[in-house]
Amino acid sequence: MTIEKFVTVKRSKRAKRVALRLDPVERIINLVVPQKMPLHKAYRFAQNHETWVRETLENLAPPVPFKNETILPVFGDQLTLRIENDPARKRITIKKHNEIIDVKAGQDDPTNRIHAYLKKLSREGLADMASEKVCQIDRKISSVTVRETKSRWGSCAQDGSLSFSWRLIFAPYEAVDYVVAHEVAHLVHMDHSRAFWTLCRALSDDFMEGKYWMQNHGNELMRYGQ
């Protein structure tokens, strides 16, 4: 194949070496190139990794749009989006009952409102999990926020504030639990020392399974709402 058709060149002032990186949101492979590297050398590097480029793009999980009857994994539960459109309706309302996320919409596309609703659910669930875990250590959480991120699933600041990707709502329980344990452990150890990993393991319900899933399947979380 002609490699130029399958990669997007990104010049980087910070990059010290050429690299291929998947952008799971845009569903493309970025060819990250140091500023002074000739482009033909970068393309040669990409060509040498043609098999990886092709297989990575081919193996991307299909997008999951927020459409009527779409089934979404929400903190381990399988919930069905039930979208009802009525042109006479002026406001979009969203309510969850049993295994249904009931969306009453007018003529406007409710996708953005569904995003906002799921972000709210995500923050509430992640905050609850973090609160449970912080009780096991002598620390306090100052705040919990959720954001749209491409690579970092969570972060912990010196002031005790925790931030998570809202898309963790779609991950299996063990994976979400691991990420929350990881950030709560940073309230004690702001590093990745042996002591940090010991605490992270102790705070996780299934450390190995959660870490493995995030490392190998985390990119799949970006496909929801696409």
Backbone torsions as a table, in degrees:
resi	resn	phi	psi	omega
1	MET	NA	158.7	174.1
2	THR	-83.9	110.4	-170.4
3	ILE	-61.9	-28.1	-178.2
4	GLU	-60.2	-26.1	-178.5
5	LYS	-76.4	-15.4	-171.3
6	PHE	-115.0	-0.9	177.9
7	VAL	-129.8	153.2	177.1
8	THR	-114.9	120.9	-176.3
9	VAL	-74.6	130.6	175.8
10	LYS	-127.1	107.2	175.8
11	ARG	-72.9	136.8	-177.3
12	SER	-134.0	129.2	176.1
13	LYS	-73.6	-25.2	-176.4
14	ARG	-89.1	-23.6	-176.1
15	ALA	-68.0	134.6	177.5
16	LYS	-100.1	-17.1	179.3
17	ARG	-147.8	158.0	-179.8
18	VAL	-71.4	146.8	-178.3
19	ALA	-153.2	154.5	174.5
20	LEU	-109.5	127.1	-176.9
21	ARG	-134.6	132.4	177.4
22	LEU	-78.7	132.1	170.0
23	ASP	-103.5	99.7	-174.1
24	PRO	-70.6	-17.6	178.0
25	VAL	-77.2	-51.8	179.7
26	GLU	-80.3	-13.3	178.9
27	ARG	61.6	46.3	178.8
28	ILE	-134.8	164.4	173.4
29	ILE	-103.8	120.8	176.2
30	ASN	-89.9	131.4	173.0
31	LEU	-97.5	100.7	-176.5
32	VAL	-84.7	120.5	-171.4
33	VAL	-122.7	127.1	174.1
34	PRO	-58.0	150.6	-173.6
35	GLN	-54.4	-40.8	-172.4
36	LYS	-94.1	-0.8	-179.0
37	MET	-78.7	130.7	175.0
38	PRO	-60.1	140.1	-174.5
39	LEU	-64.5	-32.7	-178.1
40	HIS	-65.1	-30.1	176.7
41	LYS	-70.3	-37.7	178.7
42	ALA	-66.2	-42.4	178.3
43	TYR	-65.3	-34.2	177.4
44	ARG	-63.7	-40.9	177.0
45	PHE	-60.7	-45.6	-180.0
46	ALA	-63.7	-40.0	179.8
47	GLN	-62.7	-36.4	179.0
48	ASN	-68.0	-18.2	178.4
49	HIS	-112.4	30.6	-177.7
50	GLU	-56.2	-42.9	-177.7
51	THR	-61.1	-44.2	179.4
52	TRP	-63.2	-43.5	-179.8
53	VAL	-59.8	-49.5	-177.3
54	ARG	-63.5	-46.8	-177.5
55	GLU	-67.7	-36.3	179.4
56	THR	-64.1	-43.7	179.5
57	LEU	-69.6	-39.3	-179.1
58	GLU	-68.4	-30.5	-175.5
59	ASN	-91.9	2.2	176.5
60	LEU	-60.6	131.0	177.7
61	ALA	-64.3	144.1	-177.2
62	PRO	-64.9	151.2	178.3
63	PRO	-62.3	152.4	176.8
64	VAL	-123.2	91.4	-178.9
65	PRO	-71.8	157.6	177.5
66	PHE	-84.8	82.3	-179.0
67	LYS	-119.6	166.3	179.7
68	ASN	-57.6	134.1	179.3
69	GLU	73.4	7.1	173.5
70	THR	-67.6	135.3	177.6
71	ILE	-98.0	125.3	-177.8
72	LEU	-116.4	134.6	171.6
73	PRO	-79.7	120.4	-177.7
74	VAL	-124.4	102.7	-176.7
75	PHE	48.9	43.1	175.0
76	GLY	92.6	-15.1	177.2
77	ASP	-93.7	145.4	177.0
78	GLN	-95.1	106.6	-177.4
79	LEU	-109.5	142.1	-178.9
80	THR	-102.8	129.4	174.1
81	LEU	-76.6	123.1	177.0
82	ARG	-116.5	103.0	-174.7
83	ILE	-106.4	123.5	179.4
84	GLU	-117.5	120.1	-179.2
85	ASN	-101.0	130.4	176.5
86	ASP	-137.1	109.4	-177.0
87	PRO	-54.8	-24.1	-178.5
88	ALA	-80.6	-13.6	-177.6
89	ARG	-78.4	131.7	-177.2
90	LYS	-93.2	-25.4	-177.4
91	ARG	-120.9	150.5	174.8
92	ILE	-95.5	128.5	176.9
93	THR	-121.1	142.9	-179.4
94	ILE	-133.0	125.8	178.0
95	LYS	-137.2	146.4	178.1
96	LYS	-108.4	129.4	174.1
97	HIS	-146.7	131.1	-175.2
98	ASN	54.7	-120.6	-178.3
99	GLU	-107.4	24.6	-176.8
100	ILE	-121.7	135.5	166.2
101	ILE	-103.3	104.9	-172.3
102	ASP	-91.2	117.2	-177.7
103	VAL	-113.8	118.2	175.5
104	LYS	-104.2	112.8	-174.5
105	ALA	-125.6	160.5	174.8
106	GLY	-98.6	-130.3	179.4
107	GLN	-82.7	-22.1	-176.6
108	ASP	-74.0	148.1	176.0
109	ASP	-67.9	123.1	-176.3
110	PRO	-84.8	5.4	-174.5
111	THR	-54.0	-48.4	-178.3
112	ASN	-62.8	-38.1	178.7
113	ARG	-68.4	-35.9	177.5
114	ILE	-65.9	-41.7	174.3
115	HIS	-54.1	-51.0	-176.7
116	ALA	-62.4	-40.5	179.9
117	TYR	-64.3	-43.7	-179.9
118	LEU	-67.9	-34.9	176.0
119	LYS	-62.5	-39.6	178.6
120	LYS	-63.2	-46.7	177.8
121	LEU	-60.8	-40.1	-178.4
122	SER	-62.9	-47.4	-179.3
123	ARG	-61.4	-43.2	-179.4
124	GLU	-62.1	-44.7	-178.8
125	GLY	-67.6	-42.5	179.4
126	LEU	-67.6	-38.3	178.4
127	ALA	-63.8	-40.3	179.0
128	ASP	-64.1	-43.6	-179.8
129	MET	-64.7	-42.2	-180.0
130	ALA	-65.0	-39.8	-180.0
131	SER	-63.3	-38.7	178.4
132	GLU	-64.5	-41.2	-176.8
133	LYS	-75.3	-33.9	-177.0
134	VAL	-68.9	-19.8	176.6
135	CYS	-65.7	-18.8	-178.6
136	GLN	-85.4	-7.9	-179.8
137	ILE	-129.0	163.0	-177.3
138	ASP	-89.7	63.6	-179.2
139	ARG	-143.1	169.0	177.1
140	LYS	-129.0	149.9	175.4
141	ILE	-99.6	128.2	-179.8
142	SER	-85.2	-33.0	178.9
143	SER	-165.6	158.5	174.9
144	VAL	-130.7	124.6	177.8
145	THR	-126.6	159.9	174.4
146	VAL	-124.3	147.3	-177.6
147	ARG	-141.2	169.4	171.5
148	GLU	-92.3	112.5	-179.9
149	THR	-128.2	157.2	-179.6
150	LYS	-100.6	-27.4	-173.3
151	SER	-132.1	-38.8	-178.1
152	ARG	-89.4	120.4	-178.1
153	TRP	-83.5	-19.8	178.7
154	GLY	-164.6	163.1	176.4
155	SER	-152.5	157.7	179.9
156	CYS	-134.9	128.5	179.8
157	ALA	-99.4	163.2	-179.3
158	GLN	-60.0	-28.6	-177.6
159	ASP	-83.1	4.9	177.2
160	GLY	89.4	8.9	177.8
161	SER	-86.3	137.2	179.3
162	LEU	-112.6	141.9	177.1
163	SER	-132.1	139.8	-178.1
164	PHE	-133.9	157.6	169.2
165	SER	-72.6	129.2	-179.8
166	TRP	-63.8	-20.9	-176.8
167	ARG	-71.7	-7.3	174.4
168	LEU	-60.3	-19.0	178.0
169	ILE	-57.5	-26.0	-177.4
170	PHE	-90.4	-5.8	-176.0
171	ALA	-84.3	156.8	174.5
172	PRO	-61.6	156.4	-176.3
173	TYR	-53.6	-47.3	-176.4
174	GLU	-58.9	-35.7	-179.0
175	ALA	-71.7	-46.1	178.2
176	VAL	-61.8	-44.5	-179.1
177	ASP	-59.2	-40.3	179.1
178	TYR	-64.2	-45.2	-178.5
179	VAL	-63.7	-42.4	178.8
180	VAL	-64.3	-43.9	178.0
181	ALA	-60.5	-38.9	180.0
182	HIS	-59.2	-48.7	-177.6
183	GLU	-72.8	-36.4	177.5
184	VAL	-65.3	-37.5	177.9
185	ALA	-62.3	-29.1	177.8
186	HIS	-68.7	-16.7	175.3
187	LEU	-65.7	-22.7	178.3
188	VAL	-101.3	-43.8	-177.4
189	HIS	-123.7	106.4	179.5
190	MET	-85.2	52.1	179.8
191	ASP	-160.1	-172.3	175.5
192	HIS	-121.1	47.7	179.1
193	SER	-75.6	173.3	177.3
194	ARG	-60.0	-38.1	179.2
195	ALA	-63.5	-37.9	177.6
196	PHE	-61.4	-50.4	-176.5
197	TRP	-65.7	-32.2	176.1
198	THR	-63.6	-43.6	179.3
199	LEU	-69.3	-42.3	179.1
200	CYS	-58.1	-44.0	178.5
201	ARG	-62.6	-41.3	-178.7
202	ALA	-66.8	-33.2	-178.5
203	LEU	-82.0	-15.6	-177.4
204	SER	-88.8	142.1	175.2
205	ASP	-73.8	-36.7	177.7
206	ASP	-146.4	79.7	-173.2
207	PHE	-54.9	-51.9	-174.4
208	MET	-64.3	-46.5	-178.6
209	GLU	-65.7	-43.3	-179.1
210	GLY	-64.2	-45.4	179.8
211	LYS	-65.1	-42.8	179.6
212	TYR	-60.6	-44.6	-177.4
213	TRP	-63.7	-44.4	-178.6
214	MET	-65.0	-38.6	-179.3
215	GLN	-69.6	-33.6	-173.0
216	ASN	-104.5	-18.7	-176.8
217	HIS	-131.3	1.4	-177.2
218	GLY	-54.1	-36.6	-179.2
219	ASN	-60.6	-24.2	-178.7
220	GLU	-65.1	-21.3	-178.9
221	LEU	-67.9	-19.2	-176.8
222	MET	-79.3	-8.8	-174.0
223	ARG	-83.2	-13.8	-176.8
224	TYR	-78.4	133.6	-178.9
225	GLY	82.8	10.1	-179.2
226	GLN	-85.5	NA	NA
